[in-house]
Amino acid sequence: MGIFAGTLILSEFFILSHVPDAISTVLVRRTRTVGAAYLAVCIFSSVLSVAIENVATVLIIAPIMIGLAKKIGVSPVPGIIGIAIASNLQGTATLIGDPPSMILANYMRMTFNDFFVYHGNAGIFFAVQVGAVGSMLFLYWYYSRYKTPIDYEGRIDIRSFVPSIFIGVMIVALTLSTFVDPDFKWFGGFICMFLALLCVVFSSRFTTTNERRWVAVHFDWGTTAFLAGIFVMVGMLERTGVIEMFANFLAQNIGDSPFVAFSVVVWVSVAFSAIIDNVPYLTAMIPVVQLVSDSLGVNVELLVFGLLIGASLGGNITPVGAAANIVGVGTLRKHGYHVSFGEFMKIGLPFTVIATAMGSLFVYFVWK
């Protein structure tokens, strides 16, 4: 919640600095169609998510997409959905990109480099990139329907680089956060809130009193409360043992075929993570898949890597499946755009199926 609140404040001053408008202007000039502009921003967000947490990525990139959409007179909805799901995908690729990756790394005693090469074999990073190839091709196909040519020659004068500097510091701090806070419990939230406070102080140099008051009054309390409620609900499911009961049921009925067991772990994780947060689910399931791998006599990496891919990517199916999705939808609502479950799933579901299928098959053939 600290990451969300702090980054949200930074993103508001980021907008007021006119840097997002300037970046979106460059993107508009370098792309020929609306669909190409959507895709360019999604690729940018996926690259950024390799290094920082997904919610922060969405909050940083969303203003760029909003500004781009306003310039060319189109809806930002398809673009924001793409940003959220692309950031969720690439957040899985490294130890520092997403909390589930950090949890798995802690359990398996994996270092940052182990996500690239683990015990002499290709690691999670390359499985995610295989999935990313297929899912980005899907986005390319989906956005190709937006063929309206772009003709924009506007120019934006940047008011200040102060918020951009603070965001840059935040990205570096979040990248190094696992060295300070291996369990990702406090440092990320603290540093984001601290930098947001500094930004508020320094913003007086380039904003008016009314603009600063507007940021305070229009803070997105709705999405903040919704996120907090989701975390509380998932915590209750964890405390009451519901997630653990499900994990034990799965372990008892998973079968004795390595491929079937792997497939069940992956796709059940996808389905489960589409409706609840993947952190408690992954935490409960890691010991379960350890037991299953022992009973089947297969590499534990096969099942835990499949578990990570399924649990991390499953959240891309629905607007409530991942915090980044909730934040993206909240950003759209704040700007007057409503996103239904069906509209989100029209992009999120095929994106998830393609990325999961390709990434999990890579894991199976490398680690079977």
C-alpha positions as CSV (number, residue, x, y, z in Angstrom):
1,M,0.0,0.0,0.0
2,G,2.9,2.3,0.7
3,I,4.3,1.7,-2.8
4,F,0.8,2.4,-4.3
5,A,0.2,5.6,-2.3
6,G,3.7,7.0,-2.7
7,T,3.9,6.2,-6.4
8,L,0.4,7.6,-7.0
9,I,1.5,11.0,-5.6
10,L,4.7,11.0,-7.6
11,S,2.8,10.2,-10.7
12,E,0.4,13.1,-10.2
13,F,3.3,15.5,-10.0
14,F,4.9,13.7,-12.9
15,I,1.8,14.6,-14.9
16,L,2.0,18.3,-13.8
17,S,5.6,18.4,-14.8
18,H,4.5,17.8,-18.5
19,V,7.2,15.1,-18.9
20,P,4.6,12.4,-19.7
21,D,3.1,14.7,-22.4
22,A,6.6,15.2,-23.9
23,I,7.3,11.5,-23.9
24,S,3.9,10.8,-25.5
25,T,4.5,13.4,-28.1
26,V,7.8,11.7,-29.1
27,L,5.9,8.4,-29.3
28,V,3.1,9.9,-31.4
29,R,5.6,11.3,-33.8
30,R,7.5,8.1,-34.2
31,T,4.5,5.8,-34.7
32,R,2.3,5.9,-37.8
33,T,-1.0,4.4,-36.4
34,V,-2.9,4.4,-33.1
35,G,-2.3,0.6,-32.7
36,A,1.5,1.1,-33.1
37,A,1.4,3.8,-30.4
38,Y,-0.4,1.4,-28.0
39,L,2.1,-1.3,-28.7
40,A,5.1,1.0,-28.2
41,V,3.9,2.0,-24.7
42,C,3.2,-1.6,-23.7
43,I,6.7,-2.7,-24.7
44,F,8.1,0.2,-22.8
45,S,6.2,-0.8,-19.7
46,S,7.3,-4.5,-20.0
47,V,10.9,-3.4,-20.1
48,L,10.5,-1.2,-17.1
49,S,8.8,-4.0,-15.1
50,V,11.8,-6.2,-15.3
51,A,13.4,-3.9,-12.8
52,I,10.6,-2.5,-10.6
53,E,7.3,-3.6,-9.0
54,N,4.3,-3.8,-11.3
55,V,2.1,-1.3,-9.5
56,A,4.8,1.3,-9.7
57,T,5.3,0.6,-13.4
58,V,1.6,1.1,-14.2
59,L,1.5,4.4,-12.2
60,I,4.5,5.7,-14.0
61,I,3.5,4.6,-17.5
62,A,-0.3,5.3,-17.3
63,P,0.1,9.1,-17.5
64,I,2.1,8.6,-20.7
65,M,-0.7,6.5,-22.2
66,I,-3.4,9.0,-21.1
67,G,-1.5,11.9,-22.6
68,L,-1.0,10.0,-25.8
69,A,-4.6,9.1,-26.1
70,K,-5.7,12.7,-25.6
71,K,-3.3,13.9,-28.3
72,I,-4.6,11.6,-30.9
73,G,-8.3,11.6,-29.8
74,V,-8.7,7.9,-28.9
75,S,-9.7,5.9,-25.8
76,P,-6.7,4.9,-23.5
77,V,-8.6,1.8,-22.3
78,P,-6.9,-0.8,-24.7
79,G,-3.5,0.8,-24.0
80,I,-3.8,0.8,-20.2
81,I,-5.0,-2.8,-20.1
82,G,-2.0,-3.7,-22.2
83,I,0.3,-1.8,-19.9
84,A,-1.0,-3.7,-16.8
85,I,-0.8,-7.2,-18.3
86,A,2.6,-6.6,-19.9
87,S,4.1,-5.3,-16.7
88,N,2.7,-8.4,-14.8
89,L,4.2,-10.7,-17.3
90,Q,7.8,-9.3,-17.2
91,G,7.7,-8.8,-13.5
92,T,8.0,-12.5,-13.2
93,A,11.2,-12.6,-15.1
94,T,13.6,-11.4,-12.4
95,L,14.0,-11.7,-8.6
96,I,13.2,-8.0,-8.2
97,G,10.3,-7.7,-10.5
98,D,7.4,-9.1,-8.5
99,P,6.8,-10.3,-4.9
100,P,6.0,-13.9,-6.0
101,S,9.4,-14.1,-7.6
102,M,11.0,-12.9,-4.4
103,I,9.1,-15.5,-2.4
104,L,10.2,-18.3,-4.6
105,A,13.8,-17.1,-4.6
106,N,13.8,-17.1,-0.8
107,Y,12.4,-20.6,-0.7
108,M,14.8,-22.0,-3.3
109,R,17.7,-19.9,-2.1
110,M,18.0,-18.4,-5.6
111,T,20.2,-15.3,-6.3
112,F,19.4,-12.6,-8.9
113,N,21.6,-14.4,-11.5
114,D,19.8,-17.7,-10.9
115,F,16.7,-16.3,-12.6
116,F,18.8,-16.3,-15.8
117,V,20.9,-19.5,-15.4
118,Y,20.1,-22.0,-12.7
119,H,22.1,-25.2,-12.2
120,G,23.5,-24.8,-15.7
121,N,20.0,-24.6,-17.4
122,A,18.0,-21.6,-18.7
123,G,16.1,-20.0,-15.9
124,I,12.7,-18.3,-15.4
125,F,13.8,-15.2,-17.3
126,F,14.0,-17.1,-20.6
127,A,10.7,-18.9,-20.0
128,V,9.0,-15.5,-19.5
129,Q,10.7,-14.1,-22.7
130,V,9.4,-17.1,-24.7
131,G,5.9,-16.4,-23.4
132,A,6.4,-12.7,-24.1
133,V,7.1,-13.3,-27.7
134,G,3.7,-15.0,-28.2
135,S,1.8,-12.6,-26.0
136,M,3.3,-9.5,-27.7
137,L,2.5,-11.0,-31.1
138,F,-1.1,-11.2,-29.9
139,L,-1.0,-7.6,-28.8
140,Y,0.4,-6.7,-32.2
141,W,-2.5,-8.5,-33.8
142,Y,-5.1,-7.0,-31.5
143,Y,-3.8,-3.5,-31.8
144,S,-3.5,-3.8,-35.6
145,R,-7.3,-3.1,-35.8
146,Y,-6.6,0.4,-34.6
147,K,-5.4,1.6,-38.1
148,T,-6.2,5.3,-37.7
149,P,-3.2,7.2,-38.9
150,I,-1.5,9.6,-36.6
151,D,-0.9,13.2,-37.7
152,Y,0.3,15.2,-34.8
153,E,2.9,18.0,-34.8
154,G,2.4,19.5,-31.4
155,R,5.1,20.5,-29.0
156,I,5.2,20.3,-25.2
157,D,7.3,22.6,-23.0
158,I,8.5,20.7,-19.9
159,R,7.9,22.5,-16.7
160,S,10.3,20.6,-14.4
161,F,12.4,17.4,-14.2
162,V,12.1,17.2,-10.4
163,P,9.3,14.4,-10.4
164,S,11.2,12.5,-13.0
165,I,14.4,12.6,-10.9
166,F,12.4,11.3,-7.9
167,I,10.9,8.5,-10.0
168,G,14.3,7.6,-11.2
169,V,15.6,7.4,-7.6
170,M,12.5,5.3,-6.7
171,I,13.2,2.8,-9.5
172,V,16.8,2.4,-8.4
173,A,15.7,2.0,-4.7
174,L,13.1,-0.6,-5.6
175,T,15.6,-2.4,-7.7
176,L,18.0,-2.7,-4.7
177,S,15.2,-3.2,-2.1
178,T,15.8,-6.9,-1.8
179,F,19.2,-6.3,-0.4
180,V,17.8,-4.2,2.4
181,D,14.4,-5.9,2.8
182,P,14.6,-9.5,1.4
183,D,11.0,-10.3,2.3
184,F,9.7,-7.1,0.7
185,K,7.8,-6.1,3.8
186,W,8.6,-2.5,4.5
187,F,11.4,-0.8,2.5
188,G,9.5,-0.4,-0.8
189,G,6.5,1.3,0.9
190,F,8.8,3.5,3.0
191,I,11.0,4.7,0.2
192,C,8.0,5.5,-2.1
193,M,6.2,7.5,0.6
194,F,9.5,9.3,1.6
195,L,10.2,10.3,-2.0
196,A,6.6,11.4,-2.5
197,L,6.9,13.7,0.6
198,L,10.1,15.2,-0.8
199,C,8.4,15.7,-4.2
200,V,5.6,17.6,-2.5
201,V,8.1,19.9,-0.9
202,F,10.1,20.5,-4.1
203,S,7.0,20.8,-6.2
204,S,6.3,24.4,-5.0
205,R,9.0,25.5,-7.5
206,F,7.0,24.5,-10.6
207,T,3.3,24.1,-9.5
208,T,0.7,26.5,-8.2
209,T,-1.1,26.3,-4.9
210,N,-4.3,25.3,-6.7
211,E,-2.5,22.5,-8.5
212,R,-1.0,21.1,-5.2
213,R,-4.4,21.3,-3.6
214,W,-5.9,19.5,-6.6
215,V,-3.5,16.6,-6.1
216,A,-4.5,16.3,-2.4
217,V,-8.2,16.5,-3.1
218,H,-8.2,14.1,-6.0
219,F,-6.1,11.4,-4.5
220,D,-7.6,8.1,-5.6
221,W,-9.1,6.9,-2.3
222,G,-11.5,4.6,-4.1
223,T,-8.7,2.4,-5.6
224,T,-6.7,2.7,-2.4
225,A,-9.7,1.3,-0.3
226,F,-10.4,-1.4,-2.9
227,L,-6.8,-2.6,-2.9
228,A,-6.8,-2.6,0.9
229,G,-10.0,-4.6,0.9
230,I,-8.6,-7.1,-1.5
231,F,-5.5,-7.6,0.7
232,V,-7.7,-8.0,3.8
233,M,-10.0,-10.6,2.1
234,V,-7.0,-12.6,0.9
235,G,-5.5,-12.4,4.3
236,M,-8.7,-13.8,5.8
237,L,-8.7,-16.7,3.3
238,E,-5.1,-17.4,4.3
239,R,-5.8,-17.2,8.1
240,T,-8.9,-19.4,8.0
241,G,-7.0,-22.1,6.1
242,V,-9.0,-22.0,2.9
243,I,-6.0,-21.6,0.6
244,E,-4.1,-24.3,2.5
245,M,-7.1,-26.7,2.3
246,F,-7.2,-26.1,-1.5
247,A,-3.5,-26.8,-1.8
248,N,-3.8,-30.1,0.2
249,F,-6.7,-31.2,-1.9
250,L,-4.7,-30.5,-5.1
251,A,-1.7,-32.5,-3.7
252,Q,-3.9,-35.5,-3.0
253,N,-5.6,-35.6,-6.4
254,I,-2.9,-34.5,-8.8
255,G,-2.0,-38.0,-10.2
256,D,1.3,-39.7,-10.8
257,S,2.2,-38.5,-14.3
258,P,4.9,-35.7,-14.3
259,F,3.4,-34.0,-17.3
260,V,-0.2,-34.2,-15.9
261,A,1.0,-33.0,-12.5
262,F,3.0,-30.1,-14.1
263,S,0.0,-29.1,-16.2
264,V,-2.4,-29.2,-13.3
265,V,-0.1,-27.1,-11.2
266,V,0.3,-24.5,-14.0
267,W,-3.3,-24.2,-15.1
268,V,-5.0,-24.5,-11.7
269,S,-2.6,-21.7,-10.5
270,V,-3.7,-19.6,-13.5
271,A,-7.4,-20.1,-12.6
272,F,-6.9,-19.5,-8.9
273,S,-4.8,-16.4,-9.4
274,A,-7.4,-14.8,-11.7
275,I,-9.6,-14.2,-8.6
276,I,-7.3,-13.8,-5.6
277,D,-3.8,-12.4,-4.9
278,N,-1.1,-14.8,-5.9
279,V,1.2,-14.1,-2.9
280,P,-0.6,-16.2,-0.3
281,Y,-1.5,-18.8,-2.9
282,L,2.1,-19.3,-4.0
283,T,3.3,-19.3,-0.4
284,A,0.9,-22.1,0.5
285,M,1.6,-24.1,-2.7
286,I,5.4,-24.2,-2.7
287,P,5.6,-26.9,0.1
288,V,2.8,-28.8,-1.7
289,V,4.6,-29.0,-5.0
290,Q,7.8,-29.9,-3.2
291,L,6.0,-33.0,-1.8
292,V,4.5,-33.8,-5.2
293,S,7.9,-33.6,-6.9
294,D,9.4,-35.9,-4.2
295,S,6.6,-38.5,-4.7
296,L,6.9,-38.4,-8.5
297,G,10.7,-38.4,-8.5
298,V,11.0,-35.3,-10.7
299,N,13.1,-32.1,-10.4
300,V,11.5,-29.8,-7.9
301,E,12.4,-26.9,-10.3
302,L,9.9,-28.3,-12.8
303,L,6.9,-27.8,-10.5
304,V,7.9,-24.7,-8.7
305,F,8.8,-22.8,-11.9
306,G,5.5,-24.0,-13.4
307,L,3.8,-22.8,-10.2
308,L,5.4,-19.3,-10.4
309,I,4.5,-18.9,-14.1
310,G,0.9,-20.0,-13.5
311,A,0.4,-18.0,-10.3
312,S,2.0,-14.8,-11.7
313,L,0.4,-14.8,-15.1
314,G,-3.1,-15.9,-14.0
315,G,-3.7,-12.5,-12.6
316,N,-3.8,-11.0,-16.1
317,I,-7.1,-12.6,-16.9
318,T,-9.4,-10.3,-14.8
319,P,-9.3,-6.6,-13.7
320,V,-9.1,-7.8,-10.0
321,G,-6.5,-10.6,-10.5
322,A,-3.5,-8.4,-9.8
323,A,-2.8,-5.1,-8.0
324,A,-1.4,-3.6,-11.2
325,N,-4.7,-4.4,-13.0
326,I,-6.7,-2.8,-10.2
327,V,-4.5,0.3,-10.3
328,G,-4.8,0.5,-14.1
329,V,-8.6,0.3,-14.0
330,G,-8.7,2.8,-11.2
331,T,-6.6,5.2,-13.3
332,L,-9.0,4.9,-16.2
333,R,-12.0,5.4,-13.9
334,K,-10.4,8.6,-12.5
335,H,-10.3,9.9,-16.1
336,G,-13.9,9.0,-16.8
337,Y,-13.4,5.6,-18.5
338,H,-15.3,2.5,-17.2
339,V,-13.8,-1.0,-17.9
340,S,-16.0,-4.0,-17.6
341,F,-14.8,-7.6,-16.8
342,G,-15.6,-8.6,-20.3
343,E,-13.7,-5.8,-21.9
344,F,-10.6,-6.5,-19.8
345,M,-10.8,-10.3,-20.4
346,K,-11.1,-9.8,-24.1
347,I,-7.4,-8.8,-24.0
348,G,-6.2,-10.4,-20.8
349,L,-7.5,-13.9,-21.3
350,P,-5.9,-14.7,-24.7
351,F,-2.7,-12.8,-23.6
352,T,-2.5,-15.0,-20.5
353,V,-3.3,-18.3,-22.3
354,I,-0.6,-17.7,-24.9
355,A,2.1,-16.5,-22.5
356,T,1.4,-19.3,-20.0
357,A,1.3,-22.0,-22.6
358,M,4.5,-21.0,-24.3
359,G,6.4,-20.2,-21.1
360,S,5.3,-23.4,-19.3
361,L,6.2,-25.6,-22.2
362,F,9.7,-24.1,-22.2
363,V,10.0,-24.9,-18.5
364,Y,8.7,-28.4,-19.0
365,F,11.2,-29.3,-21.8
366,V,14.1,-27.7,-20.0
367,W,13.4,-29.1,-16.5
368,K,11.6,-32.4,-17.0
